[in-house]
Amino acid sequence: MYHSEITLSTGKEEMIDITSDVRKIVKESTIKSGICLIYCPHTTAAITINENTDPDVKHDLLIGLNKAFPDEIDFRHEEGNSSAHLKSSCVGCSETAIIEKGDLVLGIWQGIYFCEFDGPRKRMILVKILSD
């Protein structure tokens, strides 16, 4: 088992490709076969795996999430970031990837993203590698 962290400074709302950071952690772990868990311990952010070749995909995902979860005047949460909590719950706080031959097994178009819905903030991502 191996554990590490990624620290980010984020903008207001964005999707940050963390694939290379996670790959680096997998290589540092020296684990050749197993599972990589990428976890976000924040309630207004998320982790997802999606296309990483066309930057318009990130843009379109954020537009779609904003349409699905707009700021509403009826929300009662005092901080005024209820839509960020909804987006976080919808996208999810973690992803799991397979490790084979000491590297992540991702599809040709896939990347791992940290999704910020309530920045700017200093954020932490936890990565745990489990060996077979």
Summary of the structure (lengths in Angstrom):
residues: 132
radius of gyration: 15.5
end to end distance: 9.5
largest distance: 51.0
contacts: 397
relative contact order: 0.39
helix: 27%
strand: 39%
